[in-house]
Amino acid sequence: MDKKWKKNNWKVATGADVKNKEDLIKLDKMRNKMADVDWVHVRGHQGDKGNEEADKLARTGSLLYIKH
């Protein structure tokens, strides 16, 4: 996670809010309760096995979402 975002009130260089701001704030709070956690950017759809599996789970989960 980009530490500059947090220092800059969760804004990107252009002044806009970071995407998924609320989710990132929650993740940051959870991370503070854990031991060492490293955030590593992985490019999507590049054949990384873990990332491909995460994408598959996300797509499957999205099909379960019921909009109210």
PDB file of N, CA, C, O and CB in Angstrom:
ATOM      1  N   MET A   1       0.861  -1.169   0.000  1.00  0.00           N
ATOM      2  CA  MET A   1       0.000   0.000   0.000  1.00  0.00           C
ATOM      3  C   MET A   1       0.909   1.234   0.000  1.00  0.00           C
ATOM      4  O   MET A   1       1.910   1.272   0.715  1.00  0.00           O
ATOM      5  CB  MET A   1      -0.981  -0.003   1.239  1.00  0.00           C
ATOM      6  N   ASP A   2       0.570   2.196  -0.769  1.00  0.00           N
ATOM      7  CA  ASP A   2       1.369   3.410  -0.903  1.00  0.00           C
ATOM      8  C   ASP A   2       1.234   4.267   0.353  1.00  0.00           C
ATOM      9  O   ASP A   2       0.161   4.805   0.628  1.00  0.00           O
ATOM     10  CB  ASP A   2       0.940   4.212  -2.154  1.00  0.00           C
ATOM     11  N   LYS A   3       2.335   4.396   1.123  1.00  0.00           N
ATOM     12  CA  LYS A   3       2.301   5.183   2.360  1.00  0.00           C
ATOM     13  C   LYS A   3       1.996   6.653   2.096  1.00  0.00           C
ATOM     14  O   LYS A   3       1.471   7.346   2.968  1.00  0.00           O
ATOM     15  CB  LYS A   3       3.627   5.061   3.095  1.00  0.00           C
ATOM     16  N   LYS A   4       2.324   7.131   0.896  1.00  0.00           N
ATOM     17  CA  LYS A   4       2.038   8.531   0.559  1.00  0.00           C
ATOM     18  C   LYS A   4       0.541   8.792   0.531  1.00  0.00           C
ATOM     19  O   LYS A   4       0.098   9.888   0.872  1.00  0.00           O
ATOM     20  CB  LYS A   4       2.657   8.896  -0.795  1.00  0.00           C
ATOM     21  N   TRP A   5      -0.242   7.800   0.128  1.00  0.00           N
ATOM     22  CA  TRP A   5      -1.695   7.976   0.097  1.00  0.00           C
ATOM     23  C   TRP A   5      -2.218   8.305   1.485  1.00  0.00           C
ATOM     24  O   TRP A   5      -3.009   9.231   1.669  1.00  0.00           O
ATOM     25  CB  TRP A   5      -2.388   6.714  -0.446  1.00  0.00           C
ATOM     26  N   LYS A   6      -1.763   7.537   2.447  1.00  0.00           N
ATOM     27  CA  LYS A   6      -2.230   7.726   3.822  1.00  0.00           C
ATOM     28  C   LYS A   6      -1.808   9.106   4.338  1.00  0.00           C
ATOM     29  O   LYS A   6      -2.609   9.817   4.944  1.00  0.00           O
ATOM     30  CB  LYS A   6      -1.676   6.607   4.746  1.00  0.00           C
ATOM     31  N   LYS A   7      -0.568   9.472   4.099  1.00  0.00           N
ATOM     32  CA  LYS A   7      -0.070  10.783   4.541  1.00  0.00           C
ATOM     33  C   LYS A   7      -0.805  11.917   3.837  1.00  0.00           C
ATOM     34  O   LYS A   7      -0.932  13.010   4.389  1.00  0.00           O
ATOM     35  CB  LYS A   7       1.439  10.900   4.283  1.00  0.00           C
ATOM     36  N   ASN A   8      -1.287  11.667   2.627  1.00  0.00           N
ATOM     37  CA  ASN A   8      -1.949  12.684   1.814  1.00  0.00           C
ATOM     38  C   ASN A   8      -3.475  12.558   1.909  1.00  0.00           C
ATOM     39  O   ASN A   8      -4.194  12.930   0.982  1.00  0.00           O
ATOM     40  CB  ASN A   8      -1.497  12.569   0.348  1.00  0.00           C
ATOM     41  N   ASN A   9      -3.962  12.028   3.046  1.00  0.00           N
ATOM     42  CA  ASN A   9      -5.400  11.874   3.278  1.00  0.00           C
ATOM     43  C   ASN A   9      -6.071  11.022   2.204  1.00  0.00           C
ATOM     44  O   ASN A   9      -7.176  11.327   1.754  1.00  0.00           O
ATOM     45  CB  ASN A   9      -6.066  13.238   3.336  1.00  0.00           C
ATOM     46  N   TRP A  10      -5.383   9.942   1.798  1.00  0.00           N
ATOM     47  CA  TRP A  10      -5.908   8.980   0.836  1.00  0.00           C
ATOM     48  C   TRP A  10      -6.235   9.623  -0.512  1.00  0.00           C
ATOM     49  O   TRP A  10      -7.265   9.334  -1.121  1.00  0.00           O
ATOM     50  CB  TRP A  10      -7.144   8.314   1.398  1.00  0.00           C
ATOM     51  N   LYS A  11      -5.342  10.495  -0.959  1.00  0.00           N
ATOM     52  CA  LYS A  11      -5.470  11.148  -2.265  1.00  0.00           C
ATOM     53  C   LYS A  11      -4.301  10.727  -3.158  1.00  0.00           C
ATOM     54  O   LYS A  11      -3.200  10.471  -2.671  1.00  0.00           O
ATOM     55  CB  LYS A  11      -5.514  12.703  -2.110  1.00  0.00           C
ATOM     56  N   VAL A  12      -4.546  10.657  -4.457  1.00  0.00           N
ATOM     57  CA  VAL A  12      -3.477  10.415  -5.428  1.00  0.00           C
ATOM     58  C   VAL A  12      -2.852  11.751  -5.813  1.00  0.00           C
ATOM     59  O   VAL A  12      -3.320  12.806  -5.384  1.00  0.00           O
ATOM     60  CB  VAL A  12      -4.018   9.668  -6.692  1.00  0.00           C
ATOM     61  N   ALA A  13      -1.824  11.708  -6.601  1.00  0.00           N
ATOM     62  CA  ALA A  13      -1.081  12.924  -6.962  1.00  0.00           C
ATOM     63  C   ALA A  13      -1.961  13.994  -7.607  1.00  0.00           C
ATOM     64  O   ALA A  13      -1.688  15.188  -7.480  1.00  0.00           O
ATOM     65  CB  ALA A  13       0.049  12.571  -7.906  1.00  0.00           C
ATOM     66  N   THR A  14      -3.013  13.566  -8.294  1.00  0.00           N
ATOM     67  CA  THR A  14      -3.895  14.536  -8.957  1.00  0.00           C
ATOM     68  C   THR A  14      -4.861  15.212  -7.986  1.00  0.00           C
ATOM     69  O   THR A  14      -5.540  16.174  -8.347  1.00  0.00           O
ATOM     70  CB  THR A  14      -4.682  13.849 -10.057  1.00  0.00           C
ATOM     71  N   GLY A  15      -4.922  14.701  -6.742  1.00  0.00           N
ATOM     72  CA  GLY A  15      -5.841  15.250  -5.754  1.00  0.00           C
ATOM     73  C   GLY A  15      -7.129  14.467  -5.615  1.00  0.00           C
ATOM     74  O   GLY A  15      -7.936  14.746  -4.728  1.00  0.00           O
ATOM     75  N   ALA A  16      -7.330  13.486  -6.486  1.00  0.00           N
ATOM     76  CA  ALA A  16      -8.524  12.638  -6.415  1.00  0.00           C
ATOM     77  C   ALA A  16      -8.348  11.579  -5.331  1.00  0.00           C
ATOM     78  O   ALA A  16      -7.223  11.221  -4.982  1.00  0.00           O
ATOM     79  CB  ALA A  16      -8.805  11.967  -7.785  1.00  0.00           C
ATOM     80  N   ASP A  17      -9.467  11.079  -4.798  1.00  0.00           N
ATOM     81  CA  ASP A  17      -9.399   9.985  -3.837  1.00  0.00           C
ATOM     82  C   ASP A  17      -8.819   8.745  -4.508  1.00  0.00           C
ATOM     83  O   ASP A  17      -9.031   8.517  -5.699  1.00  0.00           O
ATOM     84  CB  ASP A  17     -10.795   9.682  -3.249  1.00  0.00           C
ATOM     85  N   VAL A  18      -8.082   7.940  -3.732  1.00  0.00           N
ATOM     86  CA  VAL A  18      -7.610   6.670  -4.260  1.00  0.00           C
ATOM     87  C   VAL A  18      -8.830   5.787  -4.519  1.00  0.00           C
ATOM     88  O   VAL A  18      -9.852   5.919  -3.847  1.00  0.00           O
ATOM     89  CB  VAL A  18      -6.603   5.979  -3.274  1.00  0.00           C
ATOM     90  N   LYS A  19      -8.720   4.897  -5.486  1.00  0.00           N
ATOM     91  CA  LYS A  19      -9.811   3.973  -5.759  1.00  0.00           C
ATOM     92  C   LYS A  19      -9.973   3.041  -4.567  1.00  0.00           C
ATOM     93  O   LYS A  19      -8.985   2.628  -3.960  1.00  0.00           O
ATOM     94  CB  LYS A  19      -9.552   3.167  -7.064  1.00  0.00           C
ATOM     95  N   ASN A  20     -11.209   2.711  -4.231  1.00  0.00           N
ATOM     96  CA  ASN A  20     -11.515   1.811  -3.117  1.00  0.00           C
ATOM     97  C   ASN A  20     -11.004   2.355  -1.781  1.00  0.00           C
ATOM     98  O   ASN A  20     -10.548   1.592  -0.928  1.00  0.00           O
ATOM     99  CB  ASN A  20     -10.911   0.435  -3.378  1.00  0.00           C
ATOM    100  N   LYS A  21     -11.081   3.666  -1.606  1.00  0.00           N
ATOM    101  CA  LYS A  21     -10.554   4.342  -0.423  1.00  0.00           C
ATOM    102  C   LYS A  21     -11.033   3.693   0.872  1.00  0.00           C
ATOM    103  O   LYS A  21     -10.219   3.404   1.749  1.00  0.00           O
ATOM    104  CB  LYS A  21     -10.955   5.805  -0.440  1.00  0.00           C
ATOM    105  N   GLU A  22     -12.338   3.458   1.008  1.00  0.00           N
ATOM    106  CA  GLU A  22     -12.887   2.911   2.245  1.00  0.00           C
ATOM    107  C   GLU A  22     -12.316   1.526   2.529  1.00  0.00           C
ATOM    108  O   GLU A  22     -11.998   1.205   3.674  1.00  0.00           O
ATOM    109  CB  GLU A  22     -14.416   2.847   2.169  1.00  0.00           C
ATOM    110  N   ASP A  23     -12.187   0.709   1.492  1.00  0.00           N
ATOM    111  CA  ASP A  23     -11.624  -0.634   1.664  1.00  0.00           C
ATOM    112  C   ASP A  23     -10.161  -0.564   2.077  1.00  0.00           C
ATOM    113  O   ASP A  23      -9.724  -1.329   2.937  1.00  0.00           O
ATOM    114  CB  ASP A  23     -11.765  -1.445   0.372  1.00  0.00           C
ATOM    115  N   LEU A  24      -9.403   0.340   1.476  1.00  0.00           N
ATOM    116  CA  LEU A  24      -7.989   0.472   1.815  1.00  0.00           C
ATOM    117  C   LEU A  24      -7.802   0.958   3.250  1.00  0.00           C
ATOM    118  O   LEU A  24      -6.874   0.526   3.934  1.00  0.00           O
ATOM    119  CB  LEU A  24      -7.301   1.429   0.845  1.00  0.00           C
ATOM    120  N   ILE A  25      -8.667   1.841   3.706  1.00  0.00           N
ATOM    121  CA  ILE A  25      -8.588   2.317   5.086  1.00  0.00           C
ATOM    122  C   ILE A  25      -8.847   1.152   6.048  1.00  0.00           C
ATOM    123  O   ILE A  25      -8.145   1.006   7.049  1.00  0.00           O
ATOM    124  CB  ILE A  25      -9.607   3.469   5.333  1.00  0.00           C
ATOM    125  N   LYS A  26      -9.852   0.325   5.745  1.00  0.00           N
ATOM    126  CA  LYS A  26     -10.137  -0.845   6.585  1.00  0.00           C
ATOM    127  C   LYS A  26      -8.950  -1.806   6.599  1.00  0.00           C
ATOM    128  O   LYS A  26      -8.561  -2.302   7.656  1.00  0.00           O
ATOM    129  CB  LYS A  26     -11.402  -1.574   6.085  1.00  0.00           C
ATOM    130  N   LEU A  27      -8.381  -2.065   5.432  1.00  0.00           N
ATOM    131  CA  LEU A  27      -7.224  -2.959   5.349  1.00  0.00           C
ATOM    132  C   LEU A  27      -6.040  -2.409   6.132  1.00  0.00           C
ATOM    133  O   LEU A  27      -5.326  -3.163   6.793  1.00  0.00           O
ATOM    134  CB  LEU A  27      -6.826  -3.180   3.891  1.00  0.00           C
ATOM    135  N   ASP A  28      -5.830  -1.106   6.062  1.00  0.00           N
ATOM    136  CA  ASP A  28      -4.731  -0.483   6.784  1.00  0.00           C
ATOM    137  C   ASP A  28      -4.915  -0.646   8.291  1.00  0.00           C
ATOM    138  O   ASP A  28      -3.953  -0.923   9.009  1.00  0.00           O
ATOM    139  CB  ASP A  28      -4.623   1.003   6.417  1.00  0.00           C
ATOM    140  N   LYS A  29      -6.149  -0.476   8.773  1.00  0.00           N
ATOM    141  CA  LYS A  29      -6.422  -0.655  10.207  1.00  0.00           C
ATOM    142  C   LYS A  29      -6.193  -2.097  10.637  1.00  0.00           C
ATOM    143  O   LYS A  29      -5.641  -2.343  11.709  1.00  0.00           O
ATOM    144  CB  LYS A  29      -7.862  -0.237  10.536  1.00  0.00           C
ATOM    145  N   MET A  30      -6.615  -3.061   9.804  1.00  0.00           N
ATOM    146  CA  MET A  30      -6.393  -4.474  10.120  1.00  0.00           C
ATOM    147  C   MET A  30      -4.913  -4.802  10.115  1.00  0.00           C
ATOM    148  O   MET A  30      -4.431  -5.553  10.964  1.00  0.00           O
ATOM    149  CB  MET A  30      -7.133  -5.373   9.126  1.00  0.00           C
ATOM    150  N   ARG A  31      -4.186  -4.234   9.149  1.00  0.00           N
ATOM    151  CA  ARG A  31      -2.755  -4.497   9.036  1.00  0.00           C
ATOM    152  C   ARG A  31      -2.017  -4.043  10.284  1.00  0.00           C
ATOM    153  O   ARG A  31      -1.038  -4.668  10.690  1.00  0.00           O
ATOM    154  CB  ARG A  31      -2.180  -3.803   7.806  1.00  0.00           C
ATOM    155  N   ASN A  32      -2.484  -2.953  10.896  1.00  0.00           N
ATOM    156  CA  ASN A  32      -1.828  -2.430  12.091  1.00  0.00           C
ATOM    157  C   ASN A  32      -1.917  -3.393  13.265  1.00  0.00           C
ATOM    158  O   ASN A  32      -1.123  -3.297  14.201  1.00  0.00           O
ATOM    159  CB  ASN A  32      -2.435  -1.101  12.476  1.00  0.00           C
ATOM    160  N   LYS A  33      -2.871  -4.322  13.232  1.00  0.00           N
ATOM    161  CA  LYS A  33      -3.048  -5.293  14.314  1.00  0.00           C
ATOM    162  C   LYS A  33      -2.243  -6.567  14.075  1.00  0.00           C
ATOM    163  O   LYS A  33      -2.235  -7.459  14.924  1.00  0.00           O
ATOM    164  CB  LYS A  33      -4.523  -5.639  14.470  1.00  0.00           C
ATOM    165  N   MET A  34      -1.570  -6.663  12.938  1.00  0.00           N
ATOM    166  CA  MET A  34      -0.848  -7.879  12.570  1.00  0.00           C
ATOM    167  C   MET A  34       0.655  -7.650  12.640  1.00  0.00           C
ATOM    168  O   MET A  34       1.141  -6.526  12.763  1.00  0.00           O
ATOM    169  CB  MET A  34      -1.249  -8.342  11.162  1.00  0.00           C
ATOM    170  N   ALA A  35       1.362  -8.764  12.557  1.00  0.00           N
ATOM    171  CA  ALA A  35       2.822  -8.693  12.450  1.00  0.00           C
ATOM    172  C   ALA A  35       3.172  -8.137  11.074  1.00  0.00           C
ATOM    173  O   ALA A  35       2.328  -7.517  10.427  1.00  0.00           O
ATOM    174  CB  ALA A  35       3.484 -10.102  12.674  1.00  0.00           C
ATOM    175  N   ASP A  36       4.353  -8.342  10.638  1.00  0.00           N
ATOM    176  CA  ASP A  36       4.828  -7.794   9.371  1.00  0.00           C
ATOM    177  C   ASP A  36       3.941  -8.191   8.197  1.00  0.00           C
ATOM    178  O   ASP A  36       3.717  -9.374   7.944  1.00  0.00           O
ATOM    179  CB  ASP A  36       6.244  -8.249   9.113  1.00  0.00           C
ATOM    180  N   VAL A  37       3.442  -7.188   7.488  1.00  0.00           N
ATOM    181  CA  VAL A  37       2.642  -7.401   6.284  1.00  0.00           C
ATOM    182  C   VAL A  37       3.254  -6.541   5.189  1.00  0.00           C
ATOM    183  O   VAL A  37       3.426  -5.334   5.363  1.00  0.00           O
ATOM    184  CB  VAL A  37       1.118  -7.049   6.518  1.00  0.00           C
ATOM    185  N   ASP A  38       3.578  -7.155   4.076  1.00  0.00           N
ATOM    186  CA  ASP A  38       4.116  -6.426   2.930  1.00  0.00           C
ATOM    187  C   ASP A  38       3.083  -6.415   1.824  1.00  0.00           C
ATOM    188  O   ASP A  38       2.509  -7.452   1.492  1.00  0.00           O
ATOM    189  CB  ASP A  38       5.442  -7.056   2.436  1.00  0.00           C
ATOM    190  N   TRP A  39       2.844  -5.244   1.251  1.00  0.00           N
ATOM    191  CA  TRP A  39       1.943  -5.105   0.105  1.00  0.00           C
ATOM    192  C   TRP A  39       2.809  -5.157  -1.132  1.00  0.00           C
ATOM    193  O   TRP A  39       3.762  -4.388  -1.264  1.00  0.00           O
ATOM    194  CB  TRP A  39       1.097  -3.770   0.167  1.00  0.00           C
ATOM    195  N   VAL A  40       2.482  -6.065  -2.043  1.00  0.00           N
ATOM    196  CA  VAL A  40       3.263  -6.229  -3.264  1.00  0.00           C
ATOM    197  C   VAL A  40       2.305  -6.134  -4.452  1.00  0.00           C
ATOM    198  O   VAL A  40       1.317  -6.865  -4.517  1.00  0.00           O
ATOM    199  CB  VAL A  40       4.043  -7.594  -3.267  1.00  0.00           C
ATOM    200  N   HIS A  41       2.601  -5.235  -5.388  1.00  0.00           N
ATOM    201  CA  HIS A  41       1.776  -5.099  -6.584  1.00  0.00           C
ATOM    202  C   HIS A  41       2.107  -6.228  -7.547  1.00  0.00           C
ATOM    203  O   HIS A  41       3.274  -6.473  -7.850  1.00  0.00           O
ATOM    204  CB  HIS A  41       1.992  -3.717  -7.259  1.00  0.00           C
ATOM    205  N   VAL A  42       1.087  -6.905  -8.021  1.00  0.00           N
ATOM    206  CA  VAL A  42       1.245  -7.975  -9.006  1.00  0.00           C
ATOM    207  C   VAL A  42       0.393  -7.603 -10.206  1.00  0.00           C
ATOM    208  O   VAL A  42      -0.811  -7.385 -10.073  1.00  0.00           O
ATOM    209  CB  VAL A  42       0.833  -9.383  -8.420  1.00  0.00           C
ATOM    210  N   ARG A  43       1.004  -7.529 -11.364  1.00  0.00           N
ATOM    211  CA  ARG A  43       0.245  -7.216 -12.577  1.00  0.00           C
ATOM    212  C   ARG A  43      -0.731  -8.339 -12.875  1.00  0.00           C
ATOM    213  O   ARG A  43      -0.380  -9.517 -12.820  1.00  0.00           O
ATOM    214  CB  ARG A  43       1.189  -6.988 -13.781  1.00  0.00           C
ATOM    215  N   GLY A  44      -1.932  -7.966 -13.183  1.00  0.00           N
ATOM    216  CA  GLY A  44      -2.955  -8.959 -13.471  1.00  0.00           C
ATOM    217  C   GLY A  44      -2.798  -9.585 -14.840  1.00  0.00           C
ATOM    218  O   GLY A  44      -2.235  -8.985 -15.756  1.00  0.00           O
ATOM    219  N   HIS A  45      -3.299 -10.785 -14.963  1.00  0.00           N
ATOM    220  CA  HIS A  45      -3.361 -11.505 -16.240  1.00  0.00           C
ATOM    221  C   HIS A  45      -1.987 -11.676 -16.880  1.00  0.00           C
ATOM    222  O   HIS A  45      -1.829 -11.583 -18.097  1.00  0.00           O
ATOM    223  CB  HIS A  45      -4.280 -10.775 -17.203  1.00  0.00           C
ATOM    224  N   GLN A  46      -0.988 -11.933 -16.015  1.00  0.00           N
ATOM    225  CA  GLN A  46       0.368 -12.155 -16.506  1.00  0.00           C
ATOM    226  C   GLN A  46       0.855 -13.572 -16.201  1.00  0.00           C
ATOM    227  O   GLN A  46       2.040 -13.877 -16.341  1.00  0.00           O
ATOM    228  CB  GLN A  46       1.320 -11.135 -15.895  1.00  0.00           C
ATOM    229  N   GLY A  47      -0.087 -14.439 -15.776  1.00  0.00           N
ATOM    230  CA  GLY A  47       0.278 -15.831 -15.535  1.00  0.00           C
ATOM    231  C   GLY A  47       0.722 -16.135 -14.112  1.00  0.00           C
ATOM    232  O   GLY A  47       1.123 -17.266 -13.834  1.00  0.00           O
ATOM    233  N   ASP A  48       0.664 -15.155 -13.189  1.00  0.00           N
ATOM    234  CA  ASP A  48       1.023 -15.411 -11.797  1.00  0.00           C
ATOM    235  C   ASP A  48      -0.059 -16.313 -11.190  1.00  0.00           C
ATOM    236  O   ASP A  48      -1.223 -15.919 -11.112  1.00  0.00           O
ATOM    237  CB  ASP A  48       1.172 -14.063 -10.984  1.00  0.00           C
ATOM    238  N   LYS A  49       0.324 -17.519 -10.761  1.00  0.00           N
ATOM    239  CA  LYS A  49      -0.646 -18.518 -10.310  1.00  0.00           C
ATOM    240  C   LYS A  49      -1.537 -17.989  -9.182  1.00  0.00           C
ATOM    241  O   LYS A  49      -2.758 -18.126  -9.254  1.00  0.00           O
ATOM    242  CB  LYS A  49       0.080 -19.775  -9.847  1.00  0.00           C
ATOM    243  N   GLY A  50      -0.959 -17.397  -8.159  1.00  0.00           N
ATOM    244  CA  GLY A  50      -1.748 -16.891  -7.046  1.00  0.00           C
ATOM    245  C   GLY A  50      -2.714 -15.802  -7.474  1.00  0.00           C
ATOM    246  O   GLY A  50      -3.857 -15.760  -7.019  1.00  0.00           O
ATOM    247  N   ASN A  51      -2.254 -14.925  -8.346  1.00  0.00           N
ATOM    248  CA  ASN A  51      -3.108 -13.838  -8.821  1.00  0.00           C
ATOM    249  C   ASN A  51      -4.240 -14.366  -9.699  1.00  0.00           C
ATOM    250  O   ASN A  51      -5.368 -13.880  -9.625  1.00  0.00           O
ATOM    251  CB  ASN A  51      -2.279 -12.811  -9.596  1.00  0.00           C
ATOM    252  N   GLU A  52      -3.940 -15.344 -10.514  1.00  0.00           N
ATOM    253  CA  GLU A  52      -4.981 -15.936 -11.368  1.00  0.00           C
ATOM    254  C   GLU A  52      -6.046 -16.615 -10.517  1.00  0.00           C
ATOM    255  O   GLU A  52      -7.234 -16.521 -10.826  1.00  0.00           O
ATOM    256  CB  GLU A  52      -4.363 -16.952 -12.358  1.00  0.00           C
ATOM    257  N   GLU A  53      -5.636 -17.303  -9.441  1.00  0.00           N
ATOM    258  CA  GLU A  53      -6.592 -17.953  -8.547  1.00  0.00           C
ATOM    259  C   GLU A  53      -7.430 -16.909  -7.803  1.00  0.00           C
ATOM    260  O   GLU A  53      -8.638 -17.084  -7.644  1.00  0.00           O
ATOM    261  CB  GLU A  53      -5.856 -18.864  -7.542  1.00  0.00           C
ATOM    262  N   ALA A  54      -6.798 -15.827  -7.350  1.00  0.00           N
ATOM    263  CA  ALA A  54      -7.535 -14.761  -6.672  1.00  0.00           C
ATOM    264  C   ALA A  54      -8.562 -14.142  -7.615  1.00  0.00           C
ATOM    265  O   ALA A  54      -9.685 -13.849  -7.203  1.00  0.00           O
ATOM    266  CB  ALA A  54      -6.567 -13.680  -6.149  1.00  0.00           C
ATOM    267  N   ASP A  55      -8.190 -13.942  -8.864  1.00  0.00           N
ATOM    268  CA  ASP A  55      -9.106 -13.390  -9.854  1.00  0.00           C
ATOM    269  C   ASP A  55     -10.295 -14.327 -10.073  1.00  0.00           C
ATOM    270  O   ASP A  55     -11.439 -13.882 -10.172  1.00  0.00           O
ATOM    271  CB  ASP A  55      -8.374 -13.140 -11.181  1.00  0.00           C
ATOM    272  N   LYS A  56     -10.009 -15.625 -10.146  1.00  0.00           N
ATOM    273  CA  LYS A  56     -11.061 -16.617 -10.329  1.00  0.00           C
ATOM    274  C   LYS A  56     -12.040 -16.583  -9.143  1.00  0.00           C
ATOM    275  O   LYS A  56     -13.254 -16.622  -9.342  1.00  0.00           O
ATOM    276  CB  LYS A  56     -10.447 -18.029 -10.487  1.00  0.00           C
ATOM    277  N   LEU A  57     -11.516 -16.512  -7.919  1.00  0.00           N
ATOM    278  CA  LEU A  57     -12.368 -16.442  -6.731  1.00  0.00           C
ATOM    279  C   LEU A  57     -13.199 -15.162  -6.719  1.00  0.00           C
ATOM    280  O   LEU A  57     -14.375 -15.184  -6.356  1.00  0.00           O
ATOM    281  CB  LEU A  57     -11.517 -16.524  -5.462  1.00  0.00           C
ATOM    282  N   ALA A  58     -12.589 -14.055  -7.115  1.00  0.00           N
ATOM    283  CA  ALA A  58     -13.315 -12.774  -7.140  1.00  0.00           C
ATOM    284  C   ALA A  58     -14.456 -12.817  -8.151  1.00  0.00           C
ATOM    285  O   ALA A  58     -15.559 -12.350  -7.866  1.00  0.00           O
ATOM    286  CB  ALA A  58     -12.355 -11.613  -7.479  1.00  0.00           C
ATOM    287  N   ARG A  59     -14.192 -13.378  -9.329  1.00  0.00           N
ATOM    288  CA  ARG A  59     -15.250 -13.480 -10.344  1.00  0.00           C
ATOM    289  C   ARG A  59     -16.380 -14.387  -9.868  1.00  0.00           C
ATOM    290  O   ARG A  59     -17.554 -14.080 -10.071  1.00  0.00           O
ATOM    291  CB  ARG A  59     -14.675 -14.007 -11.671  1.00  0.00           C
ATOM    292  N   THR A  60     -16.025 -15.509  -9.233  1.00  0.00           N
ATOM    293  CA  THR A  60     -17.037 -16.428  -8.714  1.00  0.00           C
ATOM    294  C   THR A  60     -17.865 -15.750  -7.620  1.00  0.00           C
ATOM    295  O   THR A  60     -19.091 -15.865  -7.599  1.00  0.00           O
ATOM    296  CB  THR A  60     -16.372 -17.711  -8.167  1.00  0.00           C
ATOM    297  N   GLY A  61     -17.187 -15.043  -6.713  1.00  0.00           N
ATOM    298  CA  GLY A  61     -17.887 -14.340  -5.639  1.00  0.00           C
ATOM    299  C   GLY A  61     -18.788 -13.256  -6.162  1.00  0.00           C
ATOM    300  O   GLY A  61     -19.859 -13.021  -5.601  1.00  0.00           O
ATOM    301  N   SER A  62     -18.384 -12.590  -7.221  1.00  0.00           N
ATOM    302  CA  SER A  62     -19.209 -11.501  -7.769  1.00  0.00           C
ATOM    303  C   SER A  62     -20.529 -12.015  -8.318  1.00  0.00           C
ATOM    304  O   SER A  62     -21.518 -11.284  -8.361  1.00  0.00           O
ATOM    305  CB  SER A  62     -18.452 -10.763  -8.867  1.00  0.00           C
ATOM    306  N   LEU A  63     -20.541 -13.266  -8.734  1.00  0.00           N
ATOM    307  CA  LEU A  63     -21.769 -13.866  -9.252  1.00  0.00           C
ATOM    308  C   LEU A  63     -22.785 -14.133  -8.129  1.00  0.00           C
ATOM    309  O   LEU A  63     -23.982 -14.276  -8.380  1.00  0.00           O
ATOM    310  CB  LEU A  63     -21.443 -15.173  -9.987  1.00  0.00           C
ATOM    311  N   LEU A  64     -22.289 -14.195  -6.907  1.00  0.00           N
ATOM    312  CA  LEU A  64     -23.157 -14.443  -5.743  1.00  0.00           C
ATOM    313  C   LEU A  64     -23.772 -13.163  -5.199  1.00  0.00           C
ATOM    314  O   LEU A  64     -24.688 -13.216  -4.379  1.00  0.00           O
ATOM    315  CB  LEU A  64     -22.372 -15.134  -4.640  1.00  0.00           C
ATOM    316  N   TYR A  65     -23.284 -12.026  -5.641  1.00  0.00           N
ATOM    317  CA  TYR A  65     -23.748 -10.734  -5.144  1.00  0.00           C
ATOM    318  C   TYR A  65     -25.174 -10.477  -5.618  1.00  0.00           C
ATOM    319  O   TYR A  65     -25.490 -10.612  -6.800  1.00  0.00           O
ATOM    320  CB  TYR A  65     -22.811  -9.599  -5.609  1.00  0.00           C
ATOM    321  N   ILE A  66     -26.019 -10.105  -4.672  1.00  0.00           N
ATOM    322  CA  ILE A  66     -27.407  -9.769  -4.992  1.00  0.00           C
ATOM    323  C   ILE A  66     -27.611  -8.296  -4.698  1.00  0.00           C
ATOM    324  O   ILE A  66     -27.499  -7.864  -3.550  1.00  0.00           O
ATOM    325  CB  ILE A  66     -28.418 -10.650  -4.181  1.00  0.00           C
ATOM    326  N   LYS A  67     -27.905  -7.536  -5.716  1.00  0.00           N
ATOM    327  CA  LYS A  67     -28.113  -6.103  -5.544  1.00  0.00           C
ATOM    328  C   LYS A  67     -29.502  -5.860  -4.976  1.00  0.00           C
ATOM    329  O   LYS A  67     -30.488  -6.395  -5.484  1.00  0.00           O
ATOM    330  CB  LYS A  67     -27.929  -5.350  -6.884  1.00  0.00           C
ATOM    331  N   HIS A  68     -29.581  -5.066  -3.938  1.00  0.00           N
ATOM    332  CA  HIS A  68     -30.870  -4.767  -3.292  1.00  0.00           C
ATOM    333  C   HIS A  68     -31.345  -3.400  -3.662  1.00  0.00           C
ATOM    334  O   HIS A  68     -32.410  -2.974  -3.215  1.00  0.00           O
ATOM    335  CB  HIS A  68     -30.768  -4.879  -1.782  1.00  0.00           C
TER     336      HIS A  68
END
